[in-house]
Amino acid sequence: MASPTSKPTVAILGAGPAGLTLASLLRVQSIPYTIFDLSSAISTAGGTLDLHPAAGQAALRAANLWTPFTKHARPESDVMKIVSPAGVVLWDENKGAADEQPAAETEDDLFGGRPEIDRSALLSILLEGAGGADAVTWNKKLLEVIPAANGTHTLRFADGTVSESFDLVVGADGAWSKVRNILSATKPHYSGISSLELWSLDVANRNPWLAAYAGAGNCFTFDADCAIQAQRNGDGSVRTYASLRVPETFFADYGVDFTAPDAAKHVPAYVEKYFGNVGDDLKKMLLSSTDKVIPRTLYHLPPGFSWEGKPGVTLLGDAAHVMTPFAGVGVNAAMLDALELSKAIVAAAQEPEKGGLVEAIQGYEKELFPRGEKYARKTLKNLDGHFRKGGSEDIAAMMRMVHAPH
Ligand SMILES: Cc1cc2nc3c(=O)[nH]c(=O)nc-3n(C[C@H](O)[C@H](O)[C@H](O)COP(=O)(O)OP(=O)(O)OC[C@H]3O[C@@H](n4cnc5c(N)ncnc54)[C@H](O)[C@@H]3O)c2cc1C
């Protein structure tokens, strides 16, 4: 193990939001780390994420990444439109022309809510914060973490190599974490929801109707066992999830390979079969979003998932508490974990007399478990509350209540 006064050798598995946020925060504090990721570069896939002031935004500020964030964030996308399954607009925060808007006077006016940022932009900012692409050892797929006799840990990778002598191994390797295997036998289980992710690119030029209909932010519809959720992205695209409460084998049983290059041609039959009764505009939105088609079967860990602490290994982000996206909190939870874990590591390095790394990680995990559970329960509550008859009406009523003048 690290001597009481030395900085620990830290391995971070995963260059996603959790791992890169942690690396950025450690870099600010001059704590060295090694990041490994199975990919050859950061992911450019994915849509928009809203960052909350006390979670994602707080982590970015602590990592000195606030200024780049404000350059890419889209506060104007922090708007909600709720549509009934029949197509009636029940709530709409999209306003008229920009010149009708009151001008934002302070940074808090602009970013005090939950501004959106594209996942690719967020990852680029975090990668720079972590030291750039050269700071990550790419194409390293972890297979297992092996305890060594001297209390450190060894990493074994799919390419046959090993990396040794880490005082702390941090699993930021997502839902199917390999680091987690040394801490727990629990695996994520099917959430009951499968989604067909449908993309329309460059909507302002190629589909102005969709641009106007989906609006600047989120456009959601919920009904019994189904949902349609569209989101505007900063790259000019609209991503729409057509989700169903169905068995885990739904996509396999459906008999169409939605990952094949010609998947778009199967979308009309799918929409007709499962969303045939929705309002005309909602149907048009689904049918005109076939530039990219991605089937997703959504998994989660049980709320309250925890593990018996083991010196020298811990988890954060989806590896610790993967949940479905129905509360939109996964990335915030991951970045807040990174902030708290960085504080624990820094405290252990700066004040070893207080118990060192082992106690610092125990303290981090003690807070992590209830925090992860809170996020997971909120997500489950949303999933149950939204995917039912009257789901849209209930959210619209809640929005009216929240925004009612007091
Ligand atoms: C369809 C969908 C929509 C979502 N929408 C939202 C949303 O709107 N708002 C929100 O807050 N959250 C959303 N989420 C959740 C959010 O994406 C995650 O919570 C967040 O990405 C977690 O970050 P992470 O770094 O923990 O994990 P990940 O983003 O999964 O990153 C894990 C990293 O580890 C690497 N890795 C994996 N296995 C290994 C291995 N064996 N060896 C080495 N490297 C490995 C991966 O390549 C990846 O870079 C959504 C998730 C999904 C699936």
The ligand as a MOL file (V3000), in Angstrom:
LIG
                    3D

  0  0  0     0  0            999 V3000
M  V30 BEGIN CTAB
M  V30 COUNTS 53 58 0 0 0
M  V30 BEGIN ATOM
M  V30 1 C -30.5610 5.5530 -23.5600 0
M  V30 2 C -30.0130 6.3120 -22.3930 0
M  V30 3 C -30.3820 7.6290 -22.1810 0
M  V30 4 C -29.8900 8.3430 -21.0880 0
M  V30 5 N -30.2980 9.6210 -20.8730 0
M  V30 6 C -29.8520 10.2900 -19.7870 0
M  V30 7 C -30.2640 11.6210 -19.5110 0
M  V30 8 O -31.0320 12.2220 -20.2570 0
M  V30 9 N -29.7700 12.2320 -18.4000 0
M  V30 10 C -28.8960 11.5930 -17.5410 0
M  V30 11 O -28.4680 12.1760 -16.5370 0
M  V30 12 N -28.4860 10.3490 -17.7760 0
M  V30 13 C -28.9430 9.6820 -18.8650 0
M  V30 14 N -28.5420 8.4130 -19.0890 0
M  V30 15 C -27.6240 7.8000 -18.1170 0
M  V30 16 C -26.1920 8.2730 -18.3300 0
M  V30 17 O -25.8340 8.0730 -19.6750 0
M  V30 18 C -25.2570 7.4870 -17.4240 0
M  V30 19 O -25.7290 7.5490 -16.0990 0
M  V30 20 C -23.8340 8.0220 -17.4860 0
M  V30 21 O -23.3140 7.8740 -18.7900 0
M  V30 22 C -22.9600 7.2570 -16.5060 0
M  V30 23 O -21.6130 7.5640 -16.7060 0
M  V30 24 P -20.4900 6.5080 -16.3440 0
M  V30 25 O -19.2080 7.1860 -16.6590 0
M  V30 26 O -20.7240 5.9810 -14.9830 0
M  V30 27 O -20.7320 5.2710 -17.3110 0
M  V30 28 P -20.6190 5.1980 -18.9200 0
M  V30 29 O -21.1130 6.4360 -19.5450 0
M  V30 30 O -21.2670 3.9060 -19.2950 0
M  V30 31 O -19.0460 5.0890 -19.1950 0
M  V30 32 C -18.3560 3.8900 -18.8960 0
M  V30 33 C -17.0010 3.9230 -19.6030 0
M  V30 34 O -16.2920 2.7350 -19.2400 0
M  V30 35 C -15.7830 2.0960 -20.3920 0
M  V30 36 N -15.7510 0.6490 -20.1060 0
M  V30 37 C -16.8110 -0.1890 -19.9600 0
M  V30 38 N -16.3900 -1.4340 -19.6960 0
M  V30 39 C -15.0350 -1.3910 -19.6740 0
M  V30 40 C -14.0230 -2.3740 -19.4690 0
M  V30 41 N -14.3360 -3.6560 -19.2150 0
M  V30 42 N -12.7300 -1.9900 -19.5360 0
M  V30 43 C -12.3970 -0.6910 -19.7870 0
M  V30 44 N -13.3200 0.2750 -20.0070 0
M  V30 45 C -14.6270 -0.0650 -19.9350 0
M  V30 46 C -16.7310 2.4800 -21.5140 0
M  V30 47 O -16.0950 2.4160 -22.7820 0
M  V30 48 C -17.1150 3.9120 -21.1220 0
M  V30 49 O -16.2270 4.8590 -21.6700 0
M  V30 50 C -28.9980 7.7060 -20.1830 0
M  V30 51 C -28.6010 6.3740 -20.4090 0
M  V30 52 C -29.1140 5.6830 -21.4950 0
M  V30 53 C -28.6940 4.2420 -21.7110 0
M  V30 END ATOM
M  V30 BEGIN BOND
M  V30 1 1 1 2
M  V30 2 1 2 3
M  V30 3 2 2 52
M  V30 4 2 3 4
M  V30 5 1 4 5
M  V30 6 1 4 50
M  V30 7 2 5 6
M  V30 8 1 6 7
M  V30 9 1 6 13
M  V30 10 2 7 8
M  V30 11 1 7 9
M  V30 12 1 9 10
M  V30 13 2 10 11
M  V30 14 1 10 12
M  V30 15 2 12 13
M  V30 16 1 13 14
M  V30 17 1 14 15
M  V30 18 1 14 50
M  V30 19 1 15 16
M  V30 20 1 16 17
M  V30 21 1 16 18
M  V30 22 1 18 19
M  V30 23 1 18 20
M  V30 24 1 20 21
M  V30 25 1 20 22
M  V30 26 1 22 23
M  V30 27 1 23 24
M  V30 28 2 24 25
M  V30 29 1 24 26
M  V30 30 1 24 27
M  V30 31 1 27 28
M  V30 32 2 28 29
M  V30 33 1 28 30
M  V30 34 1 28 31
M  V30 35 1 31 32
M  V30 36 1 32 33
M  V30 37 1 33 34
M  V30 38 1 33 48
M  V30 39 1 34 35
M  V30 40 1 35 36
M  V30 41 1 35 46
M  V30 42 1 36 37
M  V30 43 1 36 45
M  V30 44 2 37 38
M  V30 45 1 38 39
M  V30 46 1 39 40
M  V30 47 2 39 45
M  V30 48 1 40 41
M  V30 49 2 40 42
M  V30 50 1 42 43
M  V30 51 2 43 44
M  V30 52 1 44 45
M  V30 53 1 46 47
M  V30 54 1 46 48
M  V30 55 1 48 49
M  V30 56 2 50 51
M  V30 57 1 51 52
M  V30 58 1 52 53
M  V30 END BOND
M  V30 END CTAB
M  END
